[in-house]
Amino acid sequence: MFKAPFSFNGRIRRLEYGLSYLIYLVFALPFNVYLRMSENSYEGPSGTVLAIFFILLIPFLWFMLAQGAKRCHDRGNSGWFQLIPFYACGCCLQTARTDPMNTDRILKAREITIRLMKSVKKKLNKKPCRRTRLSFLLFS
């Protein structure tokens, strides 16, 4: 779990996406409380705290966008789908199951690759007559 969390490639399940969202909330909640409390004060929020918040916000947003893109891939959609309103809020990404057709396509592609590798291995193991092994593969 959490292999390459800042990468946009790959797939994650509902549990990892939910944990990612909780990590983001644990980070964002104290800053939101601080900002709400400082709004009511006369001076407003401290400039130093705001600077720290915005510096830390960039990697966390990158983290959430990467995890959302991977969850979209698991659902069989492009990572850009998370920018659609109400798609990434949990309605689709957190509660929806993995697309079984997408999983079936991956398994079929894997089976085809394995069969192809086995046939190439058989051809390499045959004794070629008057031909080198490379030309045997190319011209048979």
C-alpha positions in Angstrom: 0.0 0.0 0.0 1.1 3.5 -0.8 3.7 2.5 -3.4 4.7 5.7 -5.3 2.0 8.0 -3.7 3.1 11.0 -5.8 3.0 9.2 -9.1 0.0 9.5 -11.5 0.6 6.0 -12.9 -0.9 2.8 -11.5 -4.1 1.7 -9.7 -5.3 1.8 -6.1 -8.3 0.3 -4.4 -11.0 2.0 -2.3 -9.2 1.4 1.0 -6.0 3.2 -0.1 -8.0 6.1 -1.6 -10.0 6.4 1.6 -6.8 6.4 3.7 -5.3 9.0 1.4 -8.3 11.2 1.9 -8.1 10.8 5.7 -4.4 11.8 5.7 -5.3 14.9 3.7 -8.1 15.7 6.2 -5.8 15.3 9.2 -3.5 17.8 7.6 -6.1 20.3 6.4 -8.4 20.3 9.5 -6.1 22.0 12.0 -5.3 24.8 9.5 -9.0 25.3 8.7 -9.8 25.5 12.4 -7.0 28.0 12.9 -8.1 30.2 9.9 -11.8 30.2 11.2 -10.7 31.2 14.7 -8.4 33.9 13.4 -11.1 35.3 11.2 -13.0 36.4 14.2 -10.0 38.1 15.8 -9.2 41.7 15.1 -5.7 41.0 13.7 -6.6 38.1 11.3 -4.4 35.1 10.6 -0.6 35.3 11.0 1.3 35.8 7.8 3.9 33.2 8.8 1.3 30.5 9.5 -0.4 31.3 6.1 3.0 31.0 4.3 3.7 27.6 6.0 0.2 26.4 5.2 0.5 27.3 1.5 4.0 25.8 1.2 2.7 22.5 2.7 -0.5 22.6 0.7 1.3 22.1 -2.7 2.6 18.6 -1.9 -0.6 17.5 -0.3 -2.6 18.7 -3.3 -0.2 16.8 -5.6 -0.6 13.7 -3.4 -4.4 13.9 -3.6 -4.5 14.5 -7.4 -2.1 11.6 -7.9 -4.1 9.3 -5.7 -7.4 10.4 -7.4 -5.9 9.7 -10.8 -4.9 6.2 -9.8 -8.4 5.6 -8.4 -9.8 6.8 -11.7 -7.6 4.3 -13.5 -8.8 1.6 -11.3 -12.4 2.5 -12.2 -11.4 2.3 -15.9 -11.5 6.1 -16.5 -9.0 8.7 -17.3 -7.3 10.6 -14.4 -8.9 13.8 -15.7 -12.3 12.5 -14.6 -11.5 13.6 -11.0 -11.9 17.2 -12.1 -15.6 16.7 -12.8 -17.6 18.2 -9.9 -19.0 15.5 -7.6 -17.0 12.8 -9.1 -14.0 13.0 -6.8 -16.0 14.0 -3.7 -16.4 10.4 -2.7 -19.6 9.7 -4.7 -17.8 7.7 -7.3 -14.2 7.3 -6.4 -14.7 6.2 -2.8 -17.8 4.1 -2.9 -17.8 2.6 -6.4 -16.3 -0.8 -7.1 -13.5 -1.5 -9.6 -14.6 -1.8 -13.2 -14.6 -5.6 -13.8 -14.3 -5.1 -17.6 -11.1 -3.1 -17.0 -9.7 -5.9 -14.9 -10.7 -8.5 -17.4 -8.9 -6.6 -20.2 -5.7 -6.6 -18.1 -6.0 -10.3 -17.4 -6.6 -11.1 -21.1 -3.6 -9.0 -22.2 -1.5 -10.8 -19.6 -2.6 -14.2 -20.9 -1.8 -13.2 -24.5 1.6 -12.0 -23.5 2.4 -15.2 -21.7 1.3 -17.3 -24.7 3.4 -15.2 -27.0 6.4 -15.5 -24.7 6.0 -19.3 -24.6 5.8 -19.6 -28.4 8.9 -17.5 -28.8 10.7 -19.7 -26.2 9.7 -22.8 -28.1 11.1 -21.4 -31.4 14.3 -20.4 -29.7 14.8 -23.9 -28.3 14.3 -25.7 -31.7 17.5 -26.6 -33.6 17.6 -24.4 -36.7 19.0 -26.0 -39.8 21.3 -23.7 -41.9 19.9 -20.6 -40.2 20.9 -18.7 -37.3 18.5 -18.4 -34.4 17.6 -14.8 -35.2 16.8 -15.5 -38.8 14.8 -18.5 -37.8 12.5 -16.3 -35.7 12.2 -13.6 -38.4 11.4 -15.8 -41.4 9.3 -18.7 -40.0 
